[in-house]
Amino acid sequence: IKATDHASAQISVGNVDENGRYTGENKTYALCGFVRAMGESDDCMNRLTQRDGYLKGVWSGSR
């Protein structure tokens, strides 16, 4: 993502323990302006967070 891509977004998702308490660790995702302009941000976030174990059964590649 270029520094001039002012439509890009960076989102950090915090890790929590079994009690729901923040562990101090997080995973950061960056979405470029092109993906956001196409309206694909939600689908990308669902796919990436499911891949990393934050979500289950939300995204399927067989659509």
C-alpha positions as a Markdown table, in Angstrom:
| # | Residue | x | y | z |
|---|---|---|---|---|
| 1 | Ile | 0.0 | 0.0 | 0.0 |
| 2 | Lys | 1.5 | 3.3 | -1.0 |
| 3 | Ala | 1.8 | 6.2 | 1.4 |
| 4 | Thr | -0.5 | 8.3 | -0.9 |
| 5 | Asp | -3.4 | 5.8 | -0.7 |
| 6 | His | -5.5 | 7.9 | 1.6 |
| 7 | Ala | -8.5 | 5.5 | 1.3 |
| 8 | Ser | -6.6 | 2.6 | 2.9 |
| 9 | Ala | -7.4 | 1.4 | 6.3 |
| 10 | Gln | -5.5 | -0.6 | 9.0 |
| 11 | Ile | -7.4 | -2.5 | 11.6 |
| 12 | Ser | -6.0 | -4.3 | 14.6 |
| 13 | Val | -7.9 | -7.2 | 16.2 |
| 14 | Gly | -6.9 | -7.9 | 19.8 |
| 15 | Asn | -6.3 | -11.4 | 21.1 |
| 16 | Val | -8.2 | -12.4 | 24.2 |
| 17 | Asp | -7.8 | -15.2 | 26.7 |
| 18 | Glu | -10.5 | -17.8 | 27.6 |
| 19 | Asn | -12.0 | -15.2 | 30.0 |
| 20 | Gly | -12.3 | -12.5 | 27.3 |
| 21 | Arg | -9.5 | -10.4 | 28.7 |
| 22 | Tyr | -7.1 | -8.7 | 26.3 |
| 23 | Thr | -3.7 | -10.5 | 26.2 |
| 24 | Gly | -1.7 | -7.5 | 25.0 |
| 25 | Glu | -1.2 | -9.1 | 21.5 |
| 26 | Asn | -3.0 | -8.3 | 18.3 |
| 27 | Lys | -3.2 | -9.1 | 14.6 |
| 28 | Thr | -3.1 | -6.2 | 12.2 |
| 29 | Tyr | -4.9 | -6.2 | 8.8 |
| 30 | Ala | -4.4 | -3.5 | 6.1 |
| 31 | Leu | -6.9 | -2.9 | 3.3 |
| 32 | Cys | -6.0 | -0.8 | 0.3 |
| 33 | Gly | -8.3 | 1.9 | -1.0 |
| 34 | Phe | -9.0 | -0.1 | -4.2 |
| 35 | Val | -10.4 | -3.1 | -2.2 |
| 36 | Arg | -12.5 | -0.7 | -0.1 |
| 37 | Ala | -13.8 | 1.2 | -3.2 |
| 38 | Met | -14.9 | -2.1 | -4.7 |
| 39 | Gly | -17.0 | -2.8 | -1.5 |
| 40 | Glu | -15.0 | -6.0 | -0.7 |
| 41 | Ser | -13.6 | -4.9 | 2.7 |
| 42 | Asp | -16.1 | -6.9 | 4.7 |
| 43 | Asp | -15.5 | -10.1 | 2.7 |
| 44 | Cys | -11.8 | -9.7 | 2.9 |
| 45 | Met | -11.9 | -9.1 | 6.7 |
| 46 | Asn | -14.2 | -12.2 | 7.1 |
| 47 | Arg | -11.8 | -14.3 | 5.1 |
| 48 | Leu | -8.7 | -13.1 | 6.8 |
| 49 | Thr | -10.0 | -13.3 | 10.3 |
| 50 | Gln | -11.5 | -16.8 | 9.7 |
| 51 | Arg | -8.1 | -17.9 | 8.4 |
| 52 | Asp | -6.4 | -16.6 | 11.5 |
| 53 | Gly | -8.9 | -18.3 | 13.9 |
| 54 | Tyr | -10.9 | -15.3 | 15.0 |
| 55 | Leu | -14.1 | -16.4 | 13.2 |
| 56 | Lys | -15.6 | -19.7 | 12.3 |
| 57 | Gly | -17.9 | -20.7 | 9.4 |
| 58 | Val | -18.4 | -17.1 | 8.1 |
| 59 | Trp | -16.6 | -17.2 | 4.8 |
| 60 | Ser | -16.7 | -19.9 | 2.1 |
| 61 | Gly | -14.6 | -19.9 | -1.1 |
| 62 | Ser | -17.3 | -21.8 | -2.9 |
| 63 | Arg | -19.7 | -18.9 | -3.5 |
